[in-house]
């Protein structure tokens, strides 16, 4: 069993930065790949990025390549999403999820967090 809690969301101006955290409980955290997803009002959930259990492999979504970086610290049971050069279209609720790497890319996860709101003002 893994429980995920996101934090770090907030209001930021266009061009600004935020770092989201996904803190996990459970001794098996380090065996899971972790993904970030987002959902804006009236839109479908969008894949943002995923990181393998070791942190050695990452895969960003097309809309965030070159701007967002995913990383993890297994000693702290935490995955991070560093978001730079934020745009108004990045406004959404951001969720982290745990599962297999290939499943996460296909929007399938074993566990989901509750989400954190990110708002980018123009």
N, C-alpha and C positions, 0 to 999 in steps of 0.2 A: 504494500500500500504506500502510495506517495501523495502527499498533499503539497500543493503549490500555492504560493502567495506572491502576487506581483506588487511592486511599489515603484515610486519614482516618477509617476505621471504628474502632469500639471499643465499650466498655461505658459506658452513661450511664444516669442515673436518669430516671424519668418526669418530664416537664416540662423536661428539659435540652435542650441543643443540640449539634449536631455539624456540621462542614463537610466534605463529601467532595470530593475532587479527582479529576479524570480527566485525566491527562497523556497527550498524544499525540505520537507521532513521525511524521514524514512531512511533506513540503512541501505536501501537498494538504489538510492538516487544516482550514484555514479555509474550504474549499469544502464541507464536510460539516455537516449538522445533526447534533446530538448529543443522544442520549436517555439518560435514567436509567430503569432497571428494577429490580425487586427480586423475590426469591423466598424465601419462608419454607418451612421444612421441611414436606413433605407438601402444599404448595400450588402452584398454577400461577404462572408468572412474571406479574408485575403491572407495568403501565406506571406510571411515576412522573411524569416530566416530559420535555419536549423543548425544545430551543432551536435557532433557525435559524442558518445559517452566519454571518450578520452579527450575531446577538445581538438583532436587532430584534423578533423574534417568539418568544414562549414559550407553552407550553401545558402546564398542570399536570394531573395526574390528579385525579379527584374526591376521592380519599381524602387528598390532601395539600394541597388548595387552602387558602390562607391560612396554612399552616404551613411549607411548603418553597418555596425560591426557587432557580431555576436561572439561572446566569449564565456568561459565558465571557470569556476574555482571549486573543484570537487571537495577540497578540504573545508570549504565554507558552505557546501551544499547550495551553491548559488550560480545562476546563469545571468549574464548581463546583456543588455542591448544598448549599445552606444549609438545615439541618433544625432547626426550632425546635419547641417544645412537643411533644417526642417522647413517644410512647405505646408501651406494650408491644407493641401490634399492628404497630408499625413495625419490629420485629425481623425481620431478613432479611439475605440476602446481596444487596448492591447492585451492579449492573453498569452500566457505561456502554457505549454503542454508537454507531457512526457510520453515517450513511446519509442518505437523502432524508427530509425532514420528514414527508411524508405516509406514507411507508413505516414510519418509526419509530413513528408513532401506531398503526399496524397490526402492531406487533411484528416488523417485518422490518428487518434491518440488514445492512450490508455487512461490518462489523467489530464484534467484541465484545471487551470486556476480561475479565479473569479474576475480578473481583468482590472486594468487601471486606465483611467481616462487621460488621453493626451490631446491637448487643444493647441493648435498653431494659429495665431492671429496674423492677419495680413496687414 
